[in-house]
């Protein structure tokens, strides 16, 4: 379900669940302490037939309470709370590749003591990572931000580089 129009103009299209996840993971892994999800219909408490929409609303606000992007913010919260938050810092140095720009941008963070790292790729392309940025043996996992499911990739010594391929392509 796509709700809010991009830049409040429906000519630009509407945001979808992938857009919501992308913005949230980029922000949180880059150092934000949280993320707020919002929806155009809810912002204005739009009720068809009661009054005209302020900005391109099309659903009753109650029907807009549970789109996939909103539900998927819970998975981000669970992931972030699964590791010590106060140790987390943005760290692109774990990437042994160009992080890209725009919709292909890859964002990484790492615990300052090296106990864990998280890397978000919005498009499901393979990641080349530096394993020496993690302390101890590296247990690599894929985390699906659309479902909250985790997949063990493997265990590796914390040296050299490794290319990790996602279990399925991106959006």
C-alpha positions, 0 to 999 in steps of 0.5 A: 500500500502506497500512501503519502505522496512524494514531496506532497505531490501525487505527480511524483508518485507515492512512498511505499514500504521499501522507501520507508525501510530505506530511509529508516535504516539509512538514518539509524545506521548513520547515527540517528537514535530513532525514526518516526514513521508518518502517513499523510492520511493520519497527519490530517485525520482525513475522513472522506465525506467529512471535509476536503483533504488538506494534501492529497489524502485518499483513505480514511485515517483509520484504514491508513494505520497499518500499512506494511512500512509502518509494521516493518518499523518494528523489525528495525526496532527489534534489530537495533535493540538486539545489540548494545546501542551505546556502543554503536557508531556509524562506520563505513570502514567495514565496507571493502567497496564503494558505498554507492550513492542515491538509491544504491547507497550502503550504510554501515555501523559497528560497535566501537569495541568491534563486537558487532556490525550492521550493514544495510543494502537497499537493493540486495546486491552482494557486499564486500566487507572487511572482517578485520573490523570485527573482534573475535570470530565473525558470525555473519547473518542476513536480516530481512527488513521486510519480514524480520527473519534472520539467516545465518550466512556463516562463520569466518575468522576476523581477517581479510575480506569476504563477499557476502551474497544476499539470500534473495534479491532486493525489492 
